């Protein structure tokens, strides 16, 4: 489910010109192995992820399909997601 400021009051926004969006997320499965930022940085496919750049906070960040598959493989969860 996606929320926008149209669901919450924000005088600067209109339905035609939204200012922000919020996405509801939930845990689908636990990883078999924890993945630290250092482990992610050492992987050639994941080294360029936005969340690993200096100054970025751990938050919802864009991830490519290739990066997502690498995370699932490294975390031992590739069988949980198709």
Secondary structure as GFF3:
##gff-version 3
##sequence-region A 1 82
A	DSSP	beta_strand	2	4	.	.	.	ID=ss1
A	DSSP	beta_strand	21	23	.	.	.	ID=ss2
A	DSSP	alpha_helix	37	41	.	.	.	ID=ss3
A	DSSP	three_ten_helix	50	52	.	.	.	ID=ss4
A	DSSP	alpha_helix	65	75	.	.	.	ID=ss5
A	DSSP	three_ten_helix	78	80	.	.	.	ID=ss6
###
